[in-house]
Amino acid sequence: MIPALPATRPGRAVADASATAWALAARGGDPDAADHFVRALHGDVLRYVTYLSGDPQAAHDLAQDTFARAFGSLRHFEGRASARTWLLSIARRAVADSLRRAAVRPRITDAVDWRTAQERTQPPGLPGFDEGVALHGLLEHLPDERREAFLLTQVVGLSYEEAAGFVGCPIGTVRSRVSRARATLERLVREAETPSVLAA
């Protein structure tokens, strides 16, 4: 079995409509709406940048950068797409910019590897913690396009149609990428379980 993923909320469309309304109200200068907008979408942004960057230590900075960019360009947001889709596209650019900056400067650090950092970000006793860490490791084996399609639809919770619009490809391509990602993950899980079965 693939490790458990966050379930898509049944009221996703309602939540998206509310977040979009808050974004539009925040554009008009309503500070309470701005606060609601951040609270509604912060978790999705944080999950997305964590998986996309592969660096849980930088995730909060990337999420903060995403919202700073969003508020900087909020006057251009007209609600044609949901605020969540719009915000995730900003998050994607923030991660890409961060990776580009990291690639051109030398990095000297004594920091632990990202798996250890991830394990320290929350108490290990939380339900689903071990499965989440395992999923991080498995996702590394997926090609970038399949990993992103899988994350957008299965972790962040976008519909296939929203994900297709987000990455700029046909909906059938997204379905295919997710299907292939699932097949790869299922194979990797079976392979990981085989030695323990044989040992037993």
C-alpha positions in Angstrom: 0.0 0.0 0.0 1.1 3.6 -0.7 1.5 5.6 2.5 -1.7 7.4 3.5 -2.2 10.8 1.9 -4.2 13.7 3.2 -7.8 13.2 2.1 -9.3 15.7 -0.3 -11.8 17.8 1.7 -15.4 17.2 0.5 -16.0 20.9 0.6 -12.9 21.8 -1.5 -15.0 23.8 -4.0 -16.6 25.8 -1.2 -13.2 26.4 0.5 -11.7 27.5 -2.9 -14.6 29.9 -3.4 -14.1 31.4 0.1 -10.3 31.7 -0.3 -10.8 33.4 -3.7 -13.4 35.8 -2.1 -11.0 36.6 0.7 -8.2 37.3 -1.8 -10.4 39.7 -3.8 -11.5 41.4 -0.5 -7.8 41.6 0.6 -7.0 43.2 -2.8 -9.5 46.0 -1.8 -7.5 46.6 1.5 -9.5 44.5 4.0 -6.9 43.3 6.6 -9.2 40.6 8.1 -9.8 39.2 4.6 -6.0 39.1 4.1 -5.6 37.1 7.3 -8.3 34.7 6.3 -6.7 34.3 2.9 -3.3 33.3 4.5 -4.9 31.0 7.0 -7.0 29.2 4.4 -4.1 28.5 2.0 -0.9 28.4 4.2 -1.1 24.6 4.7 -1.4 23.9 1.0 1.4 26.2 0.1 3.7 24.8 2.9 3.1 21.2 1.8 3.6 22.1 -1.9 6.9 23.9 -1.4 8.2 21.3 1.0 7.7 18.5 -1.5 8.7 20.5 -4.5 12.0 21.8 -3.0 12.9 18.7 -1.1 14.1 21.0 1.7 11.8 21.0 4.8 14.2 23.5 6.5 13.6 26.1 3.8 9.8 25.4 3.5 8.6 28.1 5.9 10.9 30.7 4.2 9.5 29.6 0.8 6.0 29.8 2.0 6.6 33.3 3.4 8.2 34.3 0.1 5.2 33.0 -1.7 2.7 35.1 0.3 4.9 38.2 0.1 5.0 37.8 -3.7 1.2 37.2 -3.7 0.4 40.3 -1.7 2.8 42.3 -3.9 0.8 41.3 -7.0 -2.6 40.9 -5.5 -3.9 44.1 -7.3 -3.6 42.0 -10.5 -5.6 39.1 -9.2 -9.1 39.1 -10.8 -10.4 35.7 -9.6 -10.4 34.1 -13.0 -8.7 31.0 -11.5 -9.1 30.0 -7.8 -6.9 31.8 -5.4 -5.3 28.5 -4.5 -4.3 27.7 -8.1 -3.0 31.3 -8.5 -1.0 31.0 -5.2 0.5 27.6 -6.0 1.7 29.0 -9.4 3.5 31.7 -7.4 4.9 29.1 -5.0 6.2 27.1 -7.9 8.1 30.2 -9.2 9.4 30.9 -5.7 10.8 27.4 -5.4 12.3 27.6 -8.9 14.0 31.0 -8.1 15.3 29.6 -4.8 16.8 26.5 -6.6 18.4 28.8 -9.2 20.0 31.0 -6.5 21.2 28.0 -4.6 22.8 26.5 -7.8 25.0 29.6 -8.4 26.3 30.1 -4.9 28.6 27.8 -3.0 27.0 26.2 0.0 29.0 25.4 3.1 27.0 23.9 5.9 27.1 21.4 8.7 23.4 21.0 8.6 21.9 17.5 8.8 20.4 15.9 5.7 16.8 16.7 4.8 15.3 13.5 6.1 16.7 14.1 9.5 15.5 17.7 9.3 12.0 16.6 8.3 11.9 14.2 11.2 12.7 17.0 13.6 9.9 19.3 12.2 7.2 17.5 14.1 6.9 14.9 16.9 7.3 11.4 15.6 4.3 10.2 17.6 1.8 12.0 15.3 -0.5 9.8 13.3 0.8 9.3 9.8 4.2 10.7 10.6 6.2 7.6 9.5 4.1 7.3 6.4 4.8 10.9 5.5 8.6 10.5 5.9 8.4 7.3 3.8 6.4 9.1 1.1 9.1 11.8 0.9 11.7 9.1 0.2 9.6 7.3 -2.4 8.8 10.5 -4.3 12.5 11.1 -5.0 12.3 8.2 -7.4 9.7 9.8 -9.7 10.6 11.9 -12.7 9.8 15.6 -12.0 6.7 15.9 -14.1 5.1 12.8 -12.6 6.1 13.8 -9.1 4.5 17.3 -9.6 1.3 15.8 -11.0 1.0 13.4 -8.1 1.7 16.1 -5.5 -0.8 18.5 -7.0 -3.6 16.0 -7.2 -3.0 13.5 -4.3 -1.3 15.7 -1.7 -2.3 19.3 -2.3 -5.8 18.2 -3.5 -6.2 19.9 -6.9 -8.6 18.3 -9.3 -7.1 16.8 -12.5 -8.6 19.7 -14.4 -7.1 22.3 -12.0 -3.7 20.5 -12.1 -3.8 20.5 -15.9 -4.4 24.2 -16.1 -1.7 24.8 -13.5 1.0 22.9 -15.3 -0.2 23.8 -18.8 -0.9 20.4 -20.3 -4.0 18.4 -21.3 -6.0 16.7 -18.5 -5.3 13.3 -20.0 -1.6 13.9 -19.6 -2.0 14.7 -15.9 -4.1 11.5 -15.4 -1.4 9.5 -17.2 1.4 11.0 -15.1 -0.5 10.3 -11.8 -1.3 6.8 -12.9 2.3 6.1 -13.8 3.5 7.7 -10.5 1.2 5.5 -8.5 2.4 2.4 -10.4 6.0 3.3 -9.6 5.2 4.0 -6.0 3.3 0.7 -5.6 6.3 -1.2 -7.2 8.8 0.5 -4.9 6.7 -0.3 -1.8 6.4 -4.0 -2.9 10.2 -4.1 -3.5 10.8 -2.6 -0.1 8.5 -5.1 1.6 9.9 -8.2 -0.1 13.1 -8.6 2.0 11.2 -8.4 5.3 8.7 -11.0 4.0 11.5 -13.3 3.0 13.3 -12.8 6.3 10.1 -13.7 8.2 
